[in-house]
Amino acid sequence: MTLPRRLILPVLLAASVPDSASAFWRRSAGLSDPTDPRTTLDQIERDITRIIPVAEITPRDLAPHLAEYLLFDVREPAEYAMSRLPGAIRLDPNLPLAAFLAAYGARIAGARVVFYCAVGWRSGQMLERVQAMVAQARPAKMYNLRGGMFRWRAEGLPLAGGTEVHHFDERWGQLLRRTLGG
């Protein structure tokens, strides 16, 4: 299967790039700087929606129906260990698409699926990569969680494994502290 041309660079970058290259890609793609005191989670959410045009669901819309969705946490092991949405399955952000389909293709058939990460960037990229490849599995609907774990925590919604959200790195920790008012 051939990937659409607009996905080739993001797929290659998401596959295995050093953190510095990953940071460059975020800046070059127009994602606001999380260290800028004027940057809010709302702005990051708007940026992600503009850059990664996938279906989204808000934490408030998802929370009452959580058990009805297949949840994929697209974060690193330390982030997942600190807290996660109840029932979520952790996916490595660099998981090859073929491995995703082999492991979860049958489970997503007919399911409503939500991908999430800290703010929606990694999960949005994963969803964008996956949705073109899973058409044959016929998922009912696939979403990116708008604002990710940062928004989920800011809304005061329940977490599994702990009550705090991992901030990914110090740059994003600044945004999380501003978002939570601390």
Protein Blocks (a to p, Z undefined) as FASTA:
>chain_A
ZZdfklmmmmmmmmopcfklmmmmmmmnopacfklmkbcfklmmmmmmmmmccddddfkl
mmmmmmmpccdddbdfklmmmpccehiacddfklcfklmmmmmmmmmgopacddddfkop
mmmmmmmmmmmmmmmnopabdcddehijmlmmmnopacehiabdcehiamlmmmmmmmno
ZZ
